[in-house]
Amino acid sequence: MSDPKQLAQVLSMADKALEKAALDLRSANSAVQALKQQLTQLQNYRWDYVKQAQQQAGTTLQASHYQQYHHFIAKLDAAITQHIARVRQAEAAAQQRQTLWQQAHQRQQAIALLLEKNRTRAAALAEKRSQRELDEFALQQFVRRQR
């Protein structure tokens, strides 16, 4: 049987590791949400720019304006592509954090279960010891009365 104080200390450390893993997971999920929101804003900006250009399609555009328009759209597309890659990286990091949290949770649960089993075992042993002492005391009294 392990020392209950040591197990309690190990459980405390596992609790802290679980809290840290949960905090890291929340942080990673927040980062993913922020990046997705930025991506949506970037995509909306591109869409608005394209709509605005389509509305001006009826007017005559100079070649330089038309070239600038396509150049700007290409830059927006590149930025969107890069941002999608950042979102995927953040999602992968969040998935890693999820796995780490699950591992920390399992470890903490296993230690807590072991500690509870040890406490139950110790309580059962103490109960047996107490019952044995009571039985011995009752036997001694019985023997004394018989004399």
N, C-alpha and C positions, 0 to 999 in steps of 0.2 A: 504494500500500500504506500502510495506517495505521501509526502508531507503536505498536509492541507494548506499550510501557510505558503509553501512554495508554489503549489498549484494555484492558489488564490492570486499570488503575485504574477504568475504566468498568464492567468486569465485577465488580470488587469492590463498587462502588456498587450494581450490579444485584443482587448476592448479598445485600447488606444490605437492599435494598428487598424482596426476595423473603422474607427471614427475617421482616421486619416484617409483611408481608402475611400470612404463615403464622400469626404470633402473633395478629394481629388476627382472622383467620378462626377460630382455635381459641377465642379469647375470645368471639367472637360465637356460635359453636356451643355453648359452655358456657352462655352466657346463655340461649339457646333451651332447652337441656335443663333448666336450673334453673326457667325459667318454666313449662315443660310439667309439671315435677314439682309445682310449686306449684299449677298448675291441677288436676292430678289430686287433690291433697290437698284442695283446695277443693271439688271435685266429690264426693269421698268424704265430706267433712264434711256436705255438703248431703244426700247419700243417707242417711247415718247419722241425721241429724236427722229426715228424713222417715220412716225406719223406726221411729224411737223414737216419733214422733207417731202413727204407725199402730198401734203396740202399745198406746198409751194411748187409742185410738179407742173402745174398749169402755167406758171410764169416761166419766163426764159431765164435759164441759169447760165452764167458764164462758165467756161470750161474749168477755170481755176476753182470756182466754188464747188462744181460737181466733183472735181478731183479731191478737194479738201473734205467734202462730205464722205466720199468712199474711204478716204484715209482715216477719218475719224471713226467711222463704223468699224473699220478693220482693227483699229486700236481698242475700241470697246469690246469687240469680239475676242481679241487676245486677252484683255483684262478679265472677261467673263470666263474664258477657258482656264486662266491661271487661278481664278477664284474658285472654280469648280474643283480644281486639283487641291486647293487649300481646304475646302470643305471635306473632301474625301480623306485627306490626311487627318483632319480633326476628328472625323468619324472613326477612323482606324484607331486613333489615340483614345477616343472615348470607349471603344470596344475593348481595348487593352485594359483600361481603367475598370471597366465592368468585370472583366475576368479577374483582375486583381482583387476587386471588392468581393467577388464570389468566393475566391480562395480564402481571403481573410475572414469572411463570414463563416465558412465551413470550419476553419481552424478554431475560431472563437467558440463555435457551437460544440465542437468535439471536446475542447478543454472544459467548457462549462458542463457538458455531460459527464466527463470523467470526474470532475470535482463533485458533482451531485451524487454519482455512484459511490465515490469514496465517503461522502458524508452519510449516505444511507447505510453503507457497510459499517462505518464507525458507530452509527446509532444502533444498528442491529447487534453489534458486538457489545456495546455498552448495556443494552437491554438484556442480552444473554448473561453477561457478568452480574448484573443487578439481580436477575432472576435466580442465578446460581447462588449468590450470597443469601438471598431471601430463603431459598430452599434449604441451604446449609443451616441457617439460623433456626428455621422451623424444625429441622431434624434434631438439632442440638436441644432445643426446648422439649421436644417430644421425648428424647432420651433422658433428660433430667427428670421429667415427670414420671417416667417409668421406674426410676430408682427409688 
